[in-house]
Amino acid sequence: MSVRGLADDRAVREAAVVIAGLLLATLAGTLVARYSAVWITVLLAPLLLLFVVARPLGGLILIMALLYFPLLPSIALGPWEGSVTAFPLVALGIHTLMQTKRPASGPLLVRWQWTLLIGLAVAFLLSTGASVSYSQSVRLLPNLVLYLLILFATMAIINTPQKLVTIAKAELILAAILSIWRVELRPLRLIFGLPSLGINGAVFAFHPAIALSLVVLLMPGSLFSWRWRWFAGATLFSLVAHGMQYQTRAGWLAWVVIVLVLFARLRGKRWMSFSVLIVALGVVLSVLYADIVMENWTNTRLAVQAFVEQRSEKTKQSGDDLRVQRFEAGWAMFLERPVLGWGPNQYHSQILLRKVAGDRNEGAGAFNSWLIYLVDFGIVGTVLVMVAFLLPLFIIWRALGAHRSNETVYLTFGFALGALALTVHLFFIDLPYSFAWIHAGLALTAARIAMSALQQDRASRAF
């Protein structure tokens, strides 16, 4: 069979997988709408568990889909509550760890990945042991173990450039569907009884796909066909346009950071191509959403001024005054226990004991996940968590500088940029314990693949 024929067959299989996933999602939504949602979760969890053990990469993609679209309710087991993905993640991690035959691409993890995982585990245990409320912190301990399993399973399963390409395509598809979920797919959602999902959480999930879309459009080589490049361009526009409509200022800032980093790293023709792309996209968005941008710029300027002057009453937009006060209260908590923190899951309980004027919602968070990490885990745990998100950028930055023509390294840069954008957005959103960890795992495995590609290039040159 010709190369073109193989490519066409692969495109057909990829389209079939997407269609099957959409049908499965609508079927699950129909079942949830008609029957008890908890029972649907209980029935689907074992099936998902078996699938991830039989097909680890496909299972990981399916877990990503369920994290992107949290349509099913959680399962409560005593004081602990977990999602439908909890048990398959545990099975996936244990199954990967118990492999007696190592893959041909090398060990499950390299030394620096093991060091990071062990460091995070120790930091979590130390903060739990030093908690001011041991019972509350222990309740969150299973979730912390799940995050470690996410990192481990992701880094161990995706060990080749081909698998990284598959994950990138899956992420673009999931984000494209998520971008039209609230508005364009609303008629279908109503028919099948599916929820609209939250705006902040949706835009937060946009960032990895935006970074990947930009890199796919700019990268050399043939890892992505022209069809996939067109799809990446359409996905990029859809994500940015919907993000502008949703008026998520933190998301906009994350995109600005992605653009600035790309401008700093790209060279030559790609720098020029990226400049043309950004200017064209900026002109279109400024025409379509000029009023939205100006209104949010004014609100942001007032919020920053209120934060600097510590005068929350000077804010204009609802919620900005509470953000300022919650930050001040949380920072005071961190200064009281700066090393190991108050313990996992302690910010939300302890902040209620502090006097925060005008606190209209007892369940509101810090609007800053890194502040919550500082309060819960102190400097030790927070630094290690931030390393998990940012270390890939530093590793791949160097690899890309040494080998700008390597298409695999370019692709890994997209995953690192996605983790960077999530890091920025976490400064303005209350999602410290979320699916962001799977994107940290993707960036970490991308860093390992970039280092491997760099070593192969050096070996081939020496030969």
C-alpha positions in Angstrom: 0.0 0.0 0.0 1.3 3.5 -0.8 2.3 6.0 1.8 -0.7 8.2 0.9 -3.0 5.2 1.2 -1.7 4.5 4.7 -2.2 8.2 5.6 -5.8 8.1 4.4 -6.5 4.9 6.3 -5.0 6.5 9.4 -7.2 9.6 8.9 -10.3 7.3 8.6 -9.4 5.5 11.8 -8.9 8.8 13.7 -12.2 10.1 12.4 -13.9 6.9 13.5 -12.4 7.2 17.0 -13.7 10.8 17.3 -17.2 9.8 16.2 -17.3 6.9 18.6 -16.2 9.1 21.4 -18.9 11.6 20.6 -21.5 8.9 20.5 -20.3 7.4 23.8 -20.5 10.9 25.4 -24.1 11.5 24.2 -25.1 8.0 25.3 -23.7 8.5 28.7 -25.5 11.8 29.0 -28.8 10.2 28.0 -28.3 7.5 30.6 -27.5 10.0 33.3 -30.5 12.1 32.4 -32.8 9.0 32.6 -31.4 7.0 35.4 -29.5 7.7 38.6 -26.2 9.3 37.8 -24.4 7.6 40.6 -25.4 4.2 39.3 -24.1 5.1 35.8 -20.8 6.1 37.3 -20.6 2.8 39.3 -21.3 0.8 36.1 -18.9 2.7 33.9 -15.9 2.7 36.3 -15.2 -1.1 36.1 -15.5 -1.0 32.3 -13.1 1.9 32.1 -10.7 0.1 34.5 -10.6 -3.0 32.2 -10.1 -0.8 29.1 -7.1 1.1 30.5 -5.4 -2.1 31.5 -5.9 -3.6 28.1 -5.0 -0.5 26.1 -3.0 1.9 28.3 -2.6 4.7 25.8 -6.2 4.6 24.7 -7.2 4.4 28.3 -5.2 7.5 29.1 -6.9 9.4 26.2 -10.3 8.2 27.5 -9.4 9.5 31.0 -8.5 12.8 29.5 -11.9 13.0 27.8 -13.6 12.4 31.1 -11.5 15.0 32.8 -12.3 17.5 30.0 -16.0 16.7 30.2 -16.9 15.9 33.9 -20.4 14.8 33.1 -20.6 12.0 35.6 -20.9 12.7 39.4 -18.4 11.6 41.9 -18.5 8.4 44.0 -18.4 8.8 47.8 -16.6 6.1 49.8 -17.0 7.2 53.5 -15.2 10.5 54.0 -13.4 10.3 50.6 -15.0 11.4 47.3 -13.6 10.6 43.9 -14.5 10.9 40.3 -15.2 8.1 37.8 -11.5 8.3 36.7 -10.1 7.6 40.1 -10.1 3.8 40.0 -8.9 3.5 36.4 -6.1 5.8 37.2 -5.1 3.6 40.1 -5.3 0.5 37.9 -3.3 2.3 35.2 -0.5 3.3 37.6 -0.3 -0.1 39.2 -0.4 -2.0 35.9 2.4 0.2 34.5 4.5 -0.1 37.6 4.2 -3.9 37.6 5.4 -4.4 34.1 8.2 -7.0 34.2 9.2 -6.4 30.6 10.6 -2.9 30.1 9.8 -1.1 26.8 12.4 -1.1 24.1 12.6 2.7 24.4 14.3 2.4 27.8 13.3 2.4 31.5 9.9 3.5 32.7 11.2 6.7 34.1 14.6 8.4 34.0 16.4 9.5 37.2 15.3 13.1 37.3 11.6 12.0 36.9 11.9 9.5 39.8 13.5 12.2 41.9 10.7 14.6 41.3 8.0 12.0 42.0 9.7 11.0 45.3 10.2 14.6 46.3 6.5 15.4 45.8 5.5 12.3 47.7 7.7 13.2 50.6 6.5 16.8 50.6 2.9 15.7 50.6 3.5 13.3 53.5 5.4 15.9 55.6 2.7 18.5 55.1 0.0 15.9 56.0 1.9 14.9 59.2 2.4 18.6 60.2 -1.3 19.4 59.6 -3.2 21.4 62.1 -6.2 19.2 61.4 -5.0 15.6 60.7 -8.4 14.2 59.9 -9.2 16.8 57.2 -5.8 16.5 55.6 -5.9 12.7 55.5 -9.2 12.9 53.6 -7.3 14.6 50.7 -4.4 12.2 50.8 -5.9 9.7 48.3 -6.3 12.6 45.8 -2.6 13.5 46.3 -1.7 9.9 45.6 -3.8 10.1 42.4 -1.9 13.1 41.2 1.3 11.2 41.7 -0.1 8.3 39.7 -1.2 10.7 36.9 2.4 12.0 36.6 3.8 8.5 36.8 1.4 6.8 34.3 1.6 9.7 31.8 5.5 9.7 31.9 5.7 5.9 31.7 3.1 5.3 28.9 4.0 8.1 26.5 7.6 7.1 25.8 7.9 7.6 22.0 7.4 10.6 19.7 4.6 8.7 17.9 2.6 8.4 21.1 3.2 12.1 21.8 1.7 12.9 18.4 -1.3 10.8 19.2 -1.8 12.6 22.5 -1.5 16.0 20.8 -4.1 15.1 18.2 -6.5 13.9 21.0 -5.9 17.1 22.9 -6.7 19.2 19.9 -10.0 17.3 19.3 -11.1 17.5 22.9 -10.4 21.2 23.1 -12.2 21.9 19.8 -15.3 20.2 21.1 -15.0 21.9 24.5 -14.8 25.3 22.8 -18.2 24.9 21.1 -19.8 23.0 24.0 -21.6 25.9 25.7 -23.0 27.7 22.7 -22.9 25.9 19.4 -23.7 22.5 20.8 -26.4 23.8 23.2 -29.3 22.3 21.1 -27.7 18.9 21.3 -26.9 19.3 25.0 -30.6 20.1 25.7 -31.7 17.0 23.8 -29.4 14.7 25.7 -29.7 16.5 29.0 -26.0 17.4 29.2 -24.7 20.3 31.4 -23.0 23.4 30.0 -19.9 23.2 32.2 -18.2 26.1 33.9 -16.6 29.0 32.0 -13.5 29.4 34.0 -12.7 25.7 34.0 -13.3 25.5 30.3 -11.0 28.3 29.4 -8.4 26.9 31.8 -8.5 23.7 29.7 -8.1 25.7 26.5 -4.4 26.6 27.2 -2.6 23.3 26.3 -4.5 23.1 23.0 -3.8 26.8 22.1 -0.1 26.2 22.7 -0.1 23.0 20.7 -2.1 24.6 17.9 0.5 27.4 17.5 3.4 24.9 17.5 1.7 22.6 15.0 1.2 25.5 12.7 4.8 26.6 13.0 6.8 23.4 13.3 8.8 21.8 10.5 8.5 18.2 9.3 5.7 15.8 8.5 4.5 14.7 12.0 1.2 16.5 11.2 -0.4 16.4 7.7 -1.8 19.5 6.1 -5.3 18.4 7.3 -4.2 18.4 10.9 -2.5 21.8 10.4 -5.7 23.3 9.1 -7.6 21.7 12.0 -5.1 23.2 14.4 -5.7 26.6 12.9 -9.4 26.3 13.1 -9.2 25.0 16.7 -6.9 27.9 17.6 -9.4 30.5 16.3 -12.3 28.8 18.0 -10.6 28.6 21.4 -9.4 32.2 21.3 -12.7 33.6 20.1 -14.7 31.8 22.7 -12.2 32.7 25.4 -12.7 36.4 24.4 -16.5 36.0 24.6 -16.2 34.4 28.1 -14.2 37.4 29.3 -11.6 35.4 31.3 -8.9 38.0 31.9 -6.5 35.4 33.5 -6.9 33.3 30.4 -5.9 36.2 28.2 -2.8 36.8 30.3 -1.8 33.2 29.9 -2.1 33.6 26.1 0.1 36.7 26.2 2.7 34.8 28.1 2.6 32.0 25.4 3.1 34.5 22.6 5.9 36.3 24.3 7.8 33.1 25.0 7.4 32.0 21.4 8.6 35.3 20.1 11.7 34.9 22.4 12.4 31.4 21.2 11.6 31.4 17.4 14.1 32.5 14.9 14.2 33.4 11.2 11.3 32.5 8.9 9.3 31.0 11.7 9.6 34.2 13.7 8.2 36.1 10.7 5.4 33.6 10.1 4.4 33.7 13.8 4.4 37.6 13.7 2.1 37.5 10.7 -0.2 35.0 12.4 -0.4 37.0 15.6 -1.0 40.3 13.9 -3.8 38.8 11.7 -5.4 37.1 14.7 -5.1 40.3 16.8 -6.7 42.5 14.1 -9.7 40.1 13.7 -10.2 39.8 17.5 -9.8 43.6 18.1 -12.6 44.2 15.5 -14.9 41.6 16.9 -14.3 42.1 20.6 -13.0 45.7 21.1 -15.7 46.6 23.6 -15.1 43.5 25.7 -11.3 44.2 25.8 -11.7 47.8 26.8 -14.2 47.0 29.6 -12.0 44.3 31.1 -8.9 46.4 30.8 -10.6 49.1 32.9 -11.7 46.6 35.5 -8.3 45.0 35.7 -6.5 48.3 36.1 -8.8 49.2 39.0 -8.3 45.8 40.6 -4.5 46.1 40.4 -4.6 49.6 41.9 -6.8 48.3 44.7 -4.4 45.4 45.3 -1.4 47.7 45.4 -3.0 50.3 47.7 -4.8 47.5 49.7 -8.1 49.3 49.3 -10.6 46.7 48.1 -13.4 49.2 47.8 -11.8 50.7 44.8 -12.5 47.7 42.6 -15.3 48.0 40.1 -16.1 44.4 39.0 -18.0 42.2 41.4 -15.7 39.7 43.1 -12.4 41.7 42.7 -12.8 43.2 46.2 -13.1 39.7 47.6 -10.0 38.5 45.7 -7.9 41.3 47.2 -9.1 40.4 50.8 -8.8 36.7 50.4 -5.2 37.1 49.2 -4.3 39.3 52.2 -5.8 36.7 54.6 -4.2 33.8 52.8 -0.7 35.4 52.7 -1.0 36.1 56.5 -1.7 32.3 57.0 1.4 31.4 54.9 3.7 33.7 56.9 2.5 31.9 60.1 3.6 28.5 58.8 5.9 29.0 55.8 7.9 25.8 55.6 5.4 22.9 55.5 2.2 24.9 55.6 -1.0 24.2 57.5 -1.6 20.8 55.8 -3.5 19.6 52.7 -7.1 20.8 52.5 -6.6 23.4 55.2 -6.9 26.7 53.4 -10.7 26.4 52.9 -11.4 25.5 56.5 -8.9 27.9 58.1 -9.8 30.9 56.0 -13.4 30.7 57.4 -12.0 31.4 60.8 -10.5 34.7 59.5 -12.5 37.8 59.3 -12.9 38.8 55.6 -15.3 41.7 55.2 -18.0 41.3 52.7 -17.4 37.5 52.3 -20.5 36.6 50.4 -19.6 32.9 49.8 -18.2 30.6 52.4 -17.2 28.2 49.7 -15.1 30.7 47.7 -11.4 30.0 47.4 -8.4 32.2 47.3 -8.8 32.9 43.5 -5.1 31.9 43.5 -4.1 28.2 43.5 -0.5 29.0 44.2 -1.5 30.8 47.4 -3.5 27.8 48.4 -0.5 25.6 47.7 1.6 27.9 49.9 -0.9 27.7 52.7 -1.5 24.0 52.5 2.1 22.8 51.7 4.4 25.7 52.5 7.4 26.6 50.5 8.7 23.0 50.2 5.7 21.5 48.6 4.8 24.5 46.5 8.3 24.7 45.0 8.2 21.1 44.0 4.7 21.4 42.5 5.9 24.5 40.5 9.0 22.5 39.3 6.6 19.8 38.0 4.9 22.5 35.8 7.9 24.6 34.8 10.9 22.2 34.6 9.9 21.0 31.1 10.0 24.5 29.7 13.6 24.9 30.8 14.7 21.5 29.5 13.0 21.9 26.1 14.1 25.5 25.7 17.7 24.4 25.7 17.0 21.4 23.4 15.1 23.6 20.9 18.0 26.1 20.9 20.4 23.4 20.0 18.3 21.7 17.4 15.8 24.1 15.9 15.0 21.9 12.9 14.1 18.8 15.0 10.3 18.4 14.6 10.0 16.2 17.7 11.6 18.9 19.9 9.2 21.5 18.4 6.2 19.3 19.3 7.5 18.9 22.9 7.8 22.6 23.2 4.0 22.9 22.7 3.4 20.7 25.7 5.8 22.7 27.8 4.1 26.0 26.8 0.7 24.5 27.7 2.0 23.7 31.2 3.4 27.2 31.5 0.0 28.8 30.5 -1.7 26.7 33.2 0.9 27.8 35.7 0.0 31.5 34.9 -3.7 30.9 35.0 -3.4 29.1 38.4 -2.4 32.5 39.9 -6.0 33.7 39.3 -8.2 30.6 39.7 -9.1 28.2 42.5 -8.1 24.9 40.9 -5.1 23.6 42.9 -6.5 20.1 42.9 -7.6 19.5 39.3 -6.9 17.9 36.0 -4.0 20.3 35.5 -1.8 17.6 36.9 -2.2 15.5 33.7 -0.9 18.3 31.6 2.1 18.6 33.9 2.7 14.9 33.3 2.4 15.4 29.5 5.0 18.2 29.7 7.3 16.1 31.8 7.2 13.2 29.4 7.7 15.6 26.5 10.8 16.9 28.2 12.2 13.4 28.4 11.4 12.8 24.7 13.1 16.1 23.8 16.2 15.1 25.7 16.2 11.7 24.0 15.9 13.3 20.6 18.7 15.7 21.4 21.0 12.7 22.4 20.1 10.9 19.2 21.0 13.9 17.1 24.3 14.2 18.8 25.0 10.5 18.4 24.2 10.7 14.6 26.5 13.7 14.2 29.3 12.0 16.0 28.9 8.9 13.9 
